[in-house]
Amino acid sequence: MNYNKLSADPLALVLGILALVIGIAGCCCYGITAIIPLIMAIIGLVTANKSLRAFAENPEAYDPQSRSNVNTAKIINIIAIVMNGLIVLVSILAIAFYGTMISSAFLEGLNNPDYKVEDYYDEYESDSLEVWEDDDYIIEEESGIEQAEETEIDSLSN
């Protein structure tokens, strides 16, 4: 008997694998590139579901191995959607956190225009470091014993 392949047999599998690979590589880029594999995985899942519906309507017309491939592709695409969705969610949260921190620092500068970064460092330097002036140093004169030892050493060397 001559069986046909399902329409999503190679397409859904390729999209699912690419979505996983690009999604894992996208973790290194703060999740910015996770949107593209997320879209690819959604397309792969939709095509896999359409093909499985077509197989359910007429199972005699399609190869059972093709159905198995599309089922595998469906699972891979679901995994890719979950993984890339989490990556996108974490990247949105990170961008929101850093954006909040930057905007609060910017607003602090607008609310207090006299405040400078140098003032921040000057506050801590003046508290933690003592400034010594020339009058604070006490220079002791050599005692008589030390002078005698130096005289003895000088006479021996001559």
C-alpha positions in Angstrom: 0.0 0.0 0.0 1.3 3.5 -0.9 1.3 5.8 2.2 1.8 9.6 2.1 3.8 11.6 4.5 2.1 14.1 6.6 2.6 17.7 5.5 4.3 18.8 8.8 6.6 15.7 8.9 9.9 17.4 8.2 8.8 21.0 8.8 7.6 20.8 12.4 10.5 18.6 13.4 13.1 21.1 11.9 11.3 24.1 13.4 11.2 22.5 16.9 14.9 21.5 16.8 16.0 25.0 15.5 13.8 26.6 18.2 15.5 24.6 20.9 19.0 25.2 19.6 18.5 29.0 19.0 16.7 29.3 22.4 19.6 27.7 24.3 22.1 29.9 22.4 19.8 32.9 23.1 20.3 32.5 26.9 23.8 34.0 26.4 22.2 37.2 24.9 20.0 38.0 27.9 17.0 36.4 26.1 16.6 39.0 23.5 16.9 36.4 20.7 14.4 34.1 22.4 11.5 35.8 20.7 12.4 34.3 17.3 12.6 30.7 18.4 9.4 31.2 20.4 7.6 32.2 17.1 9.3 29.3 15.3 8.1 26.8 17.9 4.5 28.1 17.8 4.5 27.7 14.0 5.9 24.2 14.4 3.2 23.3 16.9 0.4 24.7 14.8 1.5 22.7 11.7 2.0 19.6 13.7 -1.5 19.8 15.2 -2.9 20.4 11.7 -1.1 17.3 10.4 -2.2 15.2 13.3 -5.8 16.3 12.7 -5.5 15.2 9.1 -4.1 11.8 10.2 -7.0 11.4 12.6 -9.5 12.0 9.8 -7.9 9.5 7.4 -5.3 7.2 9.0 -5.2 4.8 6.1 -3.8 7.5 3.7 -0.7 8.4 5.8 2.4 6.5 6.9 2.4 5.6 10.6 6.1 6.5 10.8 5.1 10.0 9.6 2.6 10.3 12.4 5.3 9.3 14.9 7.6 11.9 13.5 4.9 14.6 13.8 4.1 13.5 17.4 7.8 13.9 18.3 7.9 17.3 16.6 4.8 18.3 18.6 6.6 17.4 21.9 9.8 19.1 20.9 7.8 22.3 20.0 6.0 22.3 23.3 9.3 22.0 25.1 10.7 24.9 23.0 7.7 27.1 23.7 7.9 26.6 27.4 11.7 27.1 27.5 11.7 30.2 25.3 8.7 31.6 27.0 10.5 31.4 30.3 13.6 33.0 28.8 11.5 35.9 27.4 9.8 36.3 30.7 13.1 36.4 32.6 14.6 38.9 30.1 11.5 41.2 30.5 11.8 41.1 34.2 15.6 41.9 34.0 15.0 44.8 31.7 12.2 46.1 33.9 14.5 45.8 37.0 17.5 47.5 35.4 15.2 50.1 33.8 13.8 50.9 37.2 17.2 51.2 38.8 18.5 53.5 36.0 15.4 55.6 36.1 15.4 56.0 39.9 19.1 57.1 39.7 18.2 59.5 36.9 15.3 60.9 38.9 17.5 61.3 42.0 19.8 63.5 39.9 16.9 65.6 38.6 15.4 66.0 42.1 18.7 67.0 43.7 20.6 68.9 41.0 23.4 69.9 43.4 24.3 66.3 44.2 27.3 65.1 42.3 29.0 61.8 42.1 32.1 63.4 43.5 30.2 64.4 46.6 29.3 60.8 47.3 33.0 59.8 47.4 34.0 62.9 49.4 31.5 62.0 52.2 33.1 58.7 52.8 36.7 59.8 52.3 36.5 62.5 54.9 35.0 60.2 57.5 37.3 57.2 57.1 40.7 58.9 56.4 42.5 61.1 58.9 44.5 63.9 57.4 47.9 64.4 59.0 49.4 67.7 58.9 53.1 68.6 59.3 52.6 69.8 62.8 51.2 66.4 63.9 54.5 64.6 63.4 56.8 64.4 66.4 60.4 63.9 65.5 62.4 62.8 68.5 66.1 63.6 68.7 68.5 60.8 69.0 69.4 59.8 72.5 72.9 59.8 73.8 73.3 56.0 73.6 72.4 56.0 69.9 74.8 58.9 69.2 77.6 57.0 71.0 76.9 53.8 68.9 77.0 55.9 65.7 80.3 57.5 66.8 81.8 54.1 67.6 80.7 52.7 64.2 82.2 55.7 62.4 85.5 55.3 64.2 85.8 51.6 63.4 85.1 52.1 59.8 87.9 54.7 59.4 
